[in-house]
Amino acid sequence: MSIAQNSALVRFFAALWAVLRSGWDESVPGKLFARIGLAVRRGVAGSRICQFAWREGNLPKSWPVSITCRVLTTIINLPVLFVQWIYRLGKNLFDGSIAFRFASAVGGAGFLFVGFTMLIMLIVPHGSWDNGYALRCMILVFLLFLAGAMARPKHRLELTKLGPYFTLFMGFIVYGFFSSLGTDFSEGVLYGLTSEAKNISLRFLVFYVIAFLITLMAVSTVQKTEQLQLMLAVVVAGLVVAALYGCYQGYVGVEVVPSQQDMRLNPDMPGRVYSYFDNPNNFAEILVMLMPFQAALLLNARTWRGRVLALGSIVPCLVAIGLTLSRSCWIGLVIALGVFLILINWRFLPLFLVLGLAALPILPESIINRILTIGNLKDSSTQYRFAIYQDTTYLIRDYGLRGVGLGTDVMKQVFQVYPTMYDGNYPIHTHNNYLQMWGELGVFGAITYLAMVLHQIKAGVKSFYSSTNRAAKNILAAGVGAFCGISVIGVAEYTWFYPRNMFVYFFLFGVIAAAIKLSKRKTA
């Protein structure tokens, strides 16, 4: 503590930030942007479009008290109600057992085990990772939650907090499994659900079960803001380990993969780091989804040690995402941090943009060259995406209403009914989250997915502005920013192709839901 407080470096950055903050507020540009922003906010807030978008829809408003929600909530809470009934029957026996009291205490800290599950996902190398690990971990977390709920009569699985569109989307996932198509290549025709179609979709159904458990446990195990912060701190620790390894890869160098970068436009570009994951884009997407929480933890830190740790954790992550050379994720991170600043204090957004532009000259040449290829239609990856989108239009034309079924394996088979792309290959997915949901689940599944995303962002923003819980608000701003960033990345990437990315996405969804729940409580 004393070392941190007496550190010249720490004091320098603290003083620099204080000067920048006060100087910007009192400067002519700062005051000008403040007046412009105030006028814009008043105009936007008074517009009919804003009022329409801000109002609470009929479905979200009626969802918590609806028969459907009550029935579904009761069904998923049957295990909880059962163990609580068992506890009441043998209360004296359980209360006198040291083993039970230990299990109950451990079960009450389920949020920590959710955090450690995510940490494990972030630090296990790709070659050693098995998605079955995530399933086993989440089953263990669920069992611990049941143990903790036995002597806590108010503990429930809080499906209501996830909103109607999340539940409806999971319903479409089940529909996608049962509507999966198979392919008879000998005759070039598609047929309905068979044992083969079931088998190729079952793996993806399990992925969604894991994702559902992660989301449900993230929101149900957290009862206090401190618990949410501790869970996020554990996850951020795993992210920093992955980022440090990514930095090490950048230092020693990694093999250049021609399929991941255009060697004609950037012949001298180094290999893209991927840390413990299969692909640089996978790694960069995870960084975008979790890095904003480092800023939230920094703002929420109450000691110098906490501030130094939070600030220090950001550095390797920034270096690592630069070394991934992932253009879409750079854009996503700028959007995530921009939304975060707009919510926390929108007056700092111009300063953020100015500092970003000022940093361009000191960036490595490889990153500058990579930035210059954004939007270049001659770039091979851009051309490849357009070829994939072209083939996707054929698939959606024929199966856009009902969808081809759950998972990229089904879609990959269906793509092979159509002509190949210019390189003789077939797409393995649509390279776009929204098109992927449309192709797999049909138009109504895609609309539900979009509604789930937009509603979560809207609910997070509304809770942010109505809350007095400062710590929860900071986490909400980070979560909403990260969610906006990954949602924009989803226009150019299918961010769920790698299961670990899907799990982190739904963890992010659960964190936002937990922060919304906590933000409604009057806690400083």
Secondary structure as a PSIPRED ss2 file (coil, helix, strand):
# PSIPRED VFORMAT (PSIPRED V4.0)

   1 M C   1.000  0.000  0.000
   2 S H   0.000  1.000  0.000
   3 I H   0.000  1.000  0.000
   4 A H   0.000  1.000  0.000
   5 Q H   0.000  1.000  0.000
   6 N H   0.000  1.000  0.000
   7 S C   1.000  0.000  0.000
   8 A H   0.000  1.000  0.000
   9 L H   0.000  1.000  0.000
  10 V H   0.000  1.000  0.000
  11 R H   0.000  1.000  0.000
  12 F H   0.000  1.000  0.000
  13 F H   0.000  1.000  0.000
  14 A H   0.000  1.000  0.000
  15 A H   0.000  1.000  0.000
  16 L H   0.000  1.000  0.000
  17 W H   0.000  1.000  0.000
  18 A H   0.000  1.000  0.000
  19 V H   0.000  1.000  0.000
  20 L H   0.000  1.000  0.000
  21 R H   0.000  1.000  0.000
  22 S H   0.000  1.000  0.000
  23 G H   0.000  1.000  0.000
  24 W H   0.000  1.000  0.000
  25 D H   0.000  1.000  0.000
  26 E H   0.000  1.000  0.000
  27 S C   1.000  0.000  0.000
  28 V H   0.000  1.000  0.000
  29 P H   0.000  1.000  0.000
  30 G H   0.000  1.000  0.000
  31 K H   0.000  1.000  0.000
  32 L H   0.000  1.000  0.000
  33 F H   0.000  1.000  0.000
  34 A H   0.000  1.000  0.000
  35 R H   0.000  1.000  0.000
  36 I H   0.000  1.000  0.000
  37 G H   0.000  1.000  0.000
  38 L H   0.000  1.000  0.000
  39 A H   0.000  1.000  0.000
  40 V H   0.000  1.000  0.000
  41 R H   0.000  1.000  0.000
  42 R H   0.000  1.000  0.000
  43 G H   0.000  1.000  0.000
  44 V H   0.000  1.000  0.000
  45 A H   0.000  1.000  0.000
  46 G C   1.000  0.000  0.000
  47 S C   1.000  0.000  0.000
  48 R H   0.000  1.000  0.000
  49 I H   0.000  1.000  0.000
  50 C H   0.000  1.000  0.000
  51 Q H   0.000  1.000  0.000
  52 F H   0.000  1.000  0.000
  53 A H   0.000  1.000  0.000
  54 W H   0.000  1.000  0.000
  55 R C   1.000  0.000  0.000
  56 E C   1.000  0.000  0.000
  57 G C   1.000  0.000  0.000
  58 N H   0.000  1.000  0.000
  59 L H   0.000  1.000  0.000
  60 P H   0.000  1.000  0.000
  61 K H   0.000  1.000  0.000
  62 S H   0.000  1.000  0.000
  63 W H   0.000  1.000  0.000
  64 P H   0.000  1.000  0.000
  65 V H   0.000  1.000  0.000
  66 S C   1.000  0.000  0.000
  67 I H   0.000  1.000  0.000
  68 T H   0.000  1.000  0.000
  69 C H   0.000  1.000  0.000
  70 R H   0.000  1.000  0.000
  71 V H   0.000  1.000  0.000
  72 L H   0.000  1.000  0.000
  73 T H   0.000  1.000  0.000
  74 T H   0.000  1.000  0.000
  75 I H   0.000  1.000  0.000
  76 I H   0.000  1.000  0.000
  77 N C   1.000  0.000  0.000
  78 L H   0.000  1.000  0.000
  79 P H   0.000  1.000  0.000
  80 V H   0.000  1.000  0.000
  81 L H   0.000  1.000  0.000
  82 F H   0.000  1.000  0.000
  83 V H   0.000  1.000  0.000
  84 Q H   0.000  1.000  0.000
  85 W H   0.000  1.000  0.000
  86 I H   0.000  1.000  0.000
  87 Y H   0.000  1.000  0.000
  88 R H   0.000  1.000  0.000
  89 L H   0.000  1.000  0.000
  90 G C   1.000  0.000  0.000
  91 K H   0.000  1.000  0.000
  92 N H   0.000  1.000  0.000
  93 L H   0.000  1.000  0.000
  94 F H   0.000  1.000  0.000
  95 D H   0.000  1.000  0.000
  96 G C   1.000  0.000  0.000
  97 S C   1.000  0.000  0.000
  98 I H   0.000  1.000  0.000
  99 A H   0.000  1.000  0.000
 100 F H   0.000  1.000  0.000
 101 R H   0.000  1.000  0.000
 102 F H   0.000  1.000  0.000
 103 A H   0.000  1.000  0.000
 104 S H   0.000  1.000  0.000
 105 A H   0.000  1.000  0.000
 106 V H   0.000  1.000  0.000
 107 G H   0.000  1.000  0.000
 108 G C   1.000  0.000  0.000
 109 A C   1.000  0.000  0.000
 110 G H   0.000  1.000  0.000
 111 F H   0.000  1.000  0.000
 112 L H   0.000  1.000  0.000
 113 F H   0.000  1.000  0.000
 114 V H   0.000  1.000  0.000
 115 G H   0.000  1.000  0.000
 116 F H   0.000  1.000  0.000
 117 T H   0.000  1.000  0.000
 118 M H   0.000  1.000  0.000
 119 L H   0.000  1.000  0.000
 120 I H   0.000  1.000  0.000
 121 M H   0.000  1.000  0.000
 122 L H   0.000  1.000  0.000
 123 I H   0.000  1.000  0.000
 124 V C   1.000  0.000  0.000
 125 P C   1.000  0.000  0.000
 126 H H   0.000  1.000  0.000
 127 G H   0.000  1.000  0.000
 128 S H   0.000  1.000  0.000
 129 W C   1.000  0.000  0.000
 130 D C   1.000  0.000  0.000
 131 N H   0.000  1.000  0.000
 132 G H   0.000  1.000  0.000
 133 Y H   0.000  1.000  0.000
 134 A H   0.000  1.000  0.000
 135 L H   0.000  1.000  0.000
 136 R H   0.000  1.000  0.000
 137 C H   0.000  1.000  0.000
 138 M H   0.000  1.000  0.000
 139 I H   0.000  1.000  0.000
 140 L H   0.000  1.000  0.000
 141 V H   0.000  1.000  0.000
 142 F H   0.000  1.000  0.000
 143 L H   0.000  1.000  0.000
 144 L H   0.000  1.000  0.000
 145 F H   0.000  1.000  0.000
 146 L H   0.000  1.000  0.000
 147 A H   0.000  1.000  0.000
 148 G H   0.000  1.000  0.000
 149 A H   0.000  1.000  0.000
 150 M C   1.000  0.000  0.000
 151 A C   1.000  0.000  0.000
 152 R C   1.000  0.000  0.000
 153 P C   1.000  0.000  0.000
 154 K C   1.000  0.000  0.000
 155 H C   1.000  0.000  0.000
 156 R C   1.000  0.000  0.000
 157 L C   1.000  0.000  0.000
 158 E C   1.000  0.000  0.000
 159 L H   0.000  1.000  0.000
 160 T H   0.000  1.000  0.000
 161 K H   0.000  1.000  0.000
 162 L H   0.000  1.000  0.000
 163 G C   1.000  0.000  0.000
 164 P H   0.000  1.000  0.000
 165 Y H   0.000  1.000  0.000
 166 F H   0.000  1.000  0.000
 167 T H   0.000  1.000  0.000
 168 L H   0.000  1.000  0.000
 169 F H   0.000  1.000  0.000
 170 M H   0.000  1.000  0.000
 171 G H   0.000  1.000  0.000
 172 F H   0.000  1.000  0.000
 173 I H   0.000  1.000  0.000
 174 V H   0.000  1.000  0.000
 175 Y H   0.000  1.000  0.000
 176 G H   0.000  1.000  0.000
 177 F H   0.000  1.000  0.000
 178 F H   0.000  1.000  0.000
 179 S C   1.000  0.000  0.000
 180 S C   1.000  0.000  0.000
 181 L C   1.000  0.000  0.000
 182 G E   0.000  0.000  1.000
 183 T E   0.000  0.000  1.000
 184 D E   0.000  0.000  1.000
 185 F C   1.000  0.000  0.000
 186 S C   1.000  0.000  0.000
 187 E C   1.000  0.000  0.000
 188 G C   1.000  0.000  0.000
 189 V E   0.000  0.000  1.000
 190 L E   0.000  0.000  1.000
 191 Y E   0.000  0.000  1.000
 192 G C   1.000  0.000  0.000
 193 L C   1.000  0.000  0.000
 194 T C   1.000  0.000  0.000
 195 S H   0.000  1.000  0.000
 196 E H   0.000  1.000  0.000
 197 A H   0.000  1.000  0.000
 198 K H   0.000  1.000  0.000
 199 N H   0.000  1.000  0.000
 200 I H   0.000  1.000  0.000
 201 S H   0.000  1.000  0.000
 202 L H   0.000  1.000  0.000
 203 R H   0.000  1.000  0.000
 204 F H   0.000  1.000  0.000
 205 L H   0.000  1.000  0.000
 206 V H   0.000  1.000  0.000
 207 F H   0.000  1.000  0.000
 208 Y H   0.000  1.000  0.000
 209 V H   0.000  1.000  0.000
 210 I H   0.000  1.000  0.000
 211 A H   0.000  1.000  0.000
 212 F H   0.000  1.000  0.000
 213 L H   0.000  1.000  0.000
 214 I H   0.000  1.000  0.000
 215 T H   0.000  1.000  0.000
 216 L H   0.000  1.000  0.000
 217 M H   0.000  1.000  0.000
 218 A H   0.000  1.000  0.000
 219 V H   0.000  1.000  0.000
 220 S H   0.000  1.000  0.000
 221 T C   1.000  0.000  0.000
 222 V C   1.000  0.000  0.000
 223 Q C   1.000  0.000  0.000
 224 K C   1.000  0.000  0.000
 225 T H   0.000  1.000  0.000
 226 E H   0.000  1.000  0.000
 227 Q H   0.000  1.000  0.000
 228 L H   0.000  1.000  0.000
 229 Q H   0.000  1.000  0.000
 230 L H   0.000  1.000  0.000
 231 M H   0.000  1.000  0.000
 232 L H   0.000  1.000  0.000
 233 A H   0.000  1.000  0.000
 234 V H   0.000  1.000  0.000
 235 V H   0.000  1.000  0.000
 236 V H   0.000  1.000  0.000
 237 A H   0.000  1.000  0.000
 238 G H   0.000  1.000  0.000
 239 L H   0.000  1.000  0.000
 240 V H   0.000  1.000  0.000
 241 V H   0.000  1.000  0.000
 242 A H   0.000  1.000  0.000
 243 A H   0.000  1.000  0.000
 244 L H   0.000  1.000  0.000
 245 Y H   0.000  1.000  0.000
 246 G H   0.000  1.000  0.000
 247 C H   0.000  1.000  0.000
 248 Y H   0.000  1.000  0.000
 249 Q H   0.000  1.000  0.000
 250 G H   0.000  1.000  0.000
 251 Y H   0.000  1.000  0.000
 252 V H   0.000  1.000  0.000
 253 G C   1.000  0.000  0.000
 254 V C   1.000  0.000  0.000
 255 E C   1.000  0.000  0.000
 256 V C   1.000  0.000  0.000
 257 V C   1.000  0.000  0.000
 258 P H   0.000  1.000  0.000
 259 S H   0.000  1.000  0.000
 260 Q H   0.000  1.000  0.000
 261 Q C   1.000  0.000  0.000
 262 D C   1.000  0.000  0.000
 263 M C   1.000  0.000  0.000
 264 R C   1.000  0.000  0.000
 265 L C   1.000  0.000  0.000
 266 N C   1.000  0.000  0.000
 267 P C   1.000  0.000  0.000
 268 D C   1.000  0.000  0.000
 269 M C   1.000  0.000  0.000
 270 P C   1.000  0.000  0.000
 271 G C   1.000  0.000  0.000
 272 R C   1.000  0.000  0.000
 273 V C   1.000  0.000  0.000
 274 Y C   1.000  0.000  0.000
 275 S C   1.000  0.000  0.000
 276 Y C   1.000  0.000  0.000
 277 F C   1.000  0.000  0.000
 278 D C   1.000  0.000  0.000
 279 N C   1.000  0.000  0.000
 280 P H   0.000  1.000  0.000
 281 N H   0.000  1.000  0.000
 282 N H   0.000  1.000  0.000
 283 F H   0.000  1.000  0.000
 284 A H   0.000  1.000  0.000
 285 E H   0.000  1.000  0.000
 286 I H   0.000  1.000  0.000
 287 L H   0.000  1.000  0.000
 288 V H   0.000  1.000  0.000
 289 M H   0.000  1.000  0.000
 290 L H   0.000  1.000  0.000
 291 M H   0.000  1.000  0.000
 292 P H   0.000  1.000  0.000
 293 F H   0.000  1.000  0.000
 294 Q H   0.000  1.000  0.000
 295 A H   0.000  1.000  0.000
 296 A H   0.000  1.000  0.000
 297 L H   0.000  1.000  0.000
 298 L H   0.000  1.000  0.000
 299 L H   0.000  1.000  0.000
 300 N H   0.000  1.000  0.000
 301 A C   1.000  0.000  0.000
 302 R C   1.000  0.000  0.000
 303 T C   1.000  0.000  0.000
 304 W H   0.000  1.000  0.000
 305 R H   0.000  1.000  0.000
 306 G H   0.000  1.000  0.000
 307 R H   0.000  1.000  0.000
 308 V H   0.000  1.000  0.000
 309 L H   0.000  1.000  0.000
 310 A H   0.000  1.000  0.000
 311 L H   0.000  1.000  0.000
 312 G H   0.000  1.000  0.000
 313 S H   0.000  1.000  0.000
 314 I H   0.000  1.000  0.000
 315 V H   0.000  1.000  0.000
 316 P H   0.000  1.000  0.000
 317 C H   0.000  1.000  0.000
 318 L H   0.000  1.000  0.000
 319 V H   0.000  1.000  0.000
 320 A H   0.000  1.000  0.000
 321 I H   0.000  1.000  0.000
 322 G H   0.000  1.000  0.000
 323 L H   0.000  1.000  0.000
 324 T C   1.000  0.000  0.000
 325 L C   1.000  0.000  0.000
 326 S C   1.000  0.000  0.000
 327 R H   0.000  1.000  0.000
 328 S H   0.000  1.000  0.000
 329 C H   0.000  1.000  0.000
 330 W H   0.000  1.000  0.000
 331 I H   0.000  1.000  0.000
 332 G H   0.000  1.000  0.000
 333 L H   0.000  1.000  0.000
 334 V H   0.000  1.000  0.000
 335 I H   0.000  1.000  0.000
 336 A H   0.000  1.000  0.000
 337 L H   0.000  1.000  0.000
 338 G H   0.000  1.000  0.000
 339 V H   0.000  1.000  0.000
 340 F H   0.000  1.000  0.000
 341 L H   0.000  1.000  0.000
 342 I H   0.000  1.000  0.000
 343 L H   0.000  1.000  0.000
 344 I H   0.000  1.000  0.000
 345 N H   0.000  1.000  0.000
 346 W H   0.000  1.000  0.000
 347 R H   0.000  1.000  0.000
 348 F H   0.000  1.000  0.000
 349 L H   0.000  1.000  0.000
 350 P H   0.000  1.000  0.000
 351 L H   0.000  1.000  0.000
 352 F H   0.000  1.000  0.000
 353 L H   0.000  1.000  0.000
 354 V H   0.000  1.000  0.000
 355 L H   0.000  1.000  0.000
 356 G H   0.000  1.000  0.000
 357 L H   0.000  1.000  0.000
 358 A H   0.000  1.000  0.000
 359 A H   0.000  1.000  0.000
 360 L H   0.000  1.000  0.000
 361 P H   0.000  1.000  0.000
 362 I H   0.000  1.000  0.000
 363 L C   1.000  0.000  0.000
 364 P C   1.000  0.000  0.000
 365 E H   0.000  1.000  0.000
 366 S H   0.000  1.000  0.000
 367 I H   0.000  1.000  0.000
 368 I H   0.000  1.000  0.000
 369 N H   0.000  1.000  0.000
 370 R H   0.000  1.000  0.000
 371 I H   0.000  1.000  0.000
 372 L H   0.000  1.000  0.000
 373 T C   1.000  0.000  0.000
 374 I C   1.000  0.000  0.000
 375 G C   1.000  0.000  0.000
 376 N C   1.000  0.000  0.000
 377 L C   1.000  0.000  0.000
 378 K C   1.000  0.000  0.000
 379 D C   1.000  0.000  0.000
 380 S H   0.000  1.000  0.000
 381 S H   0.000  1.000  0.000
 382 T H   0.000  1.000  0.000
 383 Q H   0.000  1.000  0.000
 384 Y H   0.000  1.000  0.000
 385 R H   0.000  1.000  0.000
 386 F H   0.000  1.000  0.000
 387 A H   0.000  1.000  0.000
 388 I H   0.000  1.000  0.000
 389 Y H   0.000  1.000  0.000
 390 Q H   0.000  1.000  0.000
 391 D H   0.000  1.000  0.000
 392 T H   0.000  1.000  0.000
 393 T H   0.000  1.000  0.000
 394 Y H   0.000  1.000  0.000
 395 L H   0.000  1.000  0.000
 396 I H   0.000  1.000  0.000
 397 R H   0.000  1.000  0.000
 398 D H   0.000  1.000  0.000
 399 Y H   0.000  1.000  0.000
 400 G C   1.000  0.000  0.000
 401 L C   1.000  0.000  0.000
 402 R C   1.000  0.000  0.000
 403 G C   1.000  0.000  0.000
 404 V C   1.000  0.000  0.000
 405 G C   1.000  0.000  0.000
 406 L C   1.000  0.000  0.000
 407 G C   1.000  0.000  0.000
 408 T H   0.000  1.000  0.000
 409 D H   0.000  1.000  0.000
 410 V H   0.000  1.000  0.000
 411 M H   0.000  1.000  0.000
 412 K H   0.000  1.000  0.000
 413 Q H   0.000  1.000  0.000
 414 V H   0.000  1.000  0.000
 415 F H   0.000  1.000  0.000
 416 Q C   1.000  0.000  0.000
 417 V C   1.000  0.000  0.000
 418 Y C   1.000  0.000  0.000
 419 P C   1.000  0.000  0.000
 420 T C   1.000  0.000  0.000
 421 M C   1.000  0.000  0.000
 422 Y C   1.000  0.000  0.000
 423 D C   1.000  0.000  0.000
 424 G C   1.000  0.000  0.000
 425 N C   1.000  0.000  0.000
 426 Y C   1.000  0.000  0.000
 427 P C   1.000  0.000  0.000
 428 I C   1.000  0.000  0.000
 429 H C   1.000  0.000  0.000
 430 T C   1.000  0.000  0.000
 431 H C   1.000  0.000  0.000
 432 N C   1.000  0.000  0.000
 433 N H   0.000  1.000  0.000
 434 Y H   0.000  1.000  0.000
 435 L H   0.000  1.000  0.000
 436 Q H   0.000  1.000  0.000
 437 M H   0.000  1.000  0.000
 438 W H   0.000  1.000  0.000
 439 G H   0.000  1.000  0.000
 440 E H   0.000  1.000  0.000
 441 L H   0.000  1.000  0.000
 442 G H   0.000  1.000  0.000
 443 V H   0.000  1.000  0.000
 444 F H   0.000  1.000  0.000
 445 G H   0.000  1.000  0.000
 446 A H   0.000  1.000  0.000
 447 I H   0.000  1.000  0.000
 448 T H   0.000  1.000  0.000
 449 Y H   0.000  1.000  0.000
 450 L H   0.000  1.000  0.000
 451 A H   0.000  1.000  0.000
 452 M H   0.000  1.000  0.000
 453 V H   0.000  1.000  0.000
 454 L H   0.000  1.000  0.000
 455 H H   0.000  1.000  0.000
 456 Q H   0.000  1.000  0.000
 457 I H   0.000  1.000  0.000
 458 K H   0.000  1.000  0.000
 459 A H   0.000  1.000  0.000
 460 G H   0.000  1.000  0.000
 461 V H   0.000  1.000  0.000
 462 K H   0.000  1.000  0.000
 463 S H   0.000  1.000  0.000
 464 F H   0.000  1.000  0.000
 465 Y H   0.000  1.000  0.000
 466 S H   0.000  1.000  0.000
 467 S C   1.000  0.000  0.000
 468 T C   1.000  0.000  0.000
 469 N C   1.000  0.000  0.000
 470 R H   0.000  1.000  0.000
 471 A H   0.000  1.000  0.000
 472 A H   0.000  1.000  0.000
 473 K H   0.000  1.000  0.000
 474 N H   0.000  1.000  0.000
 475 I H   0.000  1.000  0.000
 476 L H   0.000  1.000  0.000
 477 A H   0.000  1.000  0.000
 478 A H   0.000  1.000  0.000
 479 G H   0.000  1.000  0.000
 480 V H   0.000  1.000  0.000
 481 G H   0.000  1.000  0.000
 482 A H   0.000  1.000  0.000
 483 F H   0.000  1.000  0.000
 484 C H   0.000  1.000  0.000
 485 G H   0.000  1.000  0.000
 486 I H   0.000  1.000  0.000
 487 S H   0.000  1.000  0.000
 488 V H   0.000  1.000  0.000
 489 I H   0.000  1.000  0.000
 490 G C   1.000  0.000  0.000
 491 V C   1.000  0.000  0.000
 492 A C   1.000  0.000  0.000
 493 E C   1.000  0.000  0.000
 494 Y C   1.000  0.000  0.000
 495 T C   1.000  0.000  0.000
 496 W C   1.000  0.000  0.000
 497 F C   1.000  0.000  0.000
 498 Y C   1.000  0.000  0.000
 499 P H   0.000  1.000  0.000
 500 R H   0.000  1.000  0.000
 501 N H   0.000  1.000  0.000
 502 M H   0.000  1.000  0.000
 503 F H   0.000  1.000  0.000
 504 V H   0.000  1.000  0.000
 505 Y H   0.000  1.000  0.000
 506 F H   0.000  1.000  0.000
 507 F H   0.000  1.000  0.000
 508 L H   0.000  1.000  0.000
 509 F H   0.000  1.000  0.000
 510 G H   0.000  1.000  0.000
 511 V H   0.000  1.000  0.000
 512 I H   0.000  1.000  0.000
 513 A H   0.000  1.000  0.000
 514 A H   0.000  1.000  0.000
 515 A H   0.000  1.000  0.000
 516 I H   0.000  1.000  0.000
 517 K H   0.000  1.000  0.000
 518 L H   0.000  1.000  0.000
 519 S H   0.000  1.000  0.000
 520 K C   1.000  0.000  0.000
 521 R C   1.000  0.000  0.000
 522 K C   1.000  0.000  0.000
 523 T C   1.000  0.000  0.000
 524 A C   1.000  0.000  0.000
